[in-house]
């Protein structure tokens, strides 16, 4: 796509590429290109109008709040936050299984990868319930 843009946006490259086209092909390309530009202009105008309408509403509500004696900054600070508190984590899960790993007693919550000591014992015929706390 970058090669296309280089040709399209460079007048000399564009002229060289267009020499191979007939006048009818150039006119057809111009019509299509003009249609695309018109669509983009309409989209941009609609976006601009939506932003202006939003800003008008914000200004209107701000004036209504001021008329009621409420400072908009006070209203914003009093609103509950929709975002979860940063840094808050869920509580750690309680262990479900207890096992011995090289003489050291350890626990496992049952989530994540199964500890190799438990996996080895299960291969030898033990059951996971044998390790339950």
Secondary structure, DSSP 8 states (H G I E B T S, - for coil): -HHHHHHHH-HHHHHHHHTTS-HHHHHHHHHHHHHHHHHHHHHHHHHHHHHHHHHHHHHHHHHHHHHTT--HHHHHHHS--SS--TT---------EEEEETTEEEEE-S-SS--HHHHHHHHTT--GGGGB-
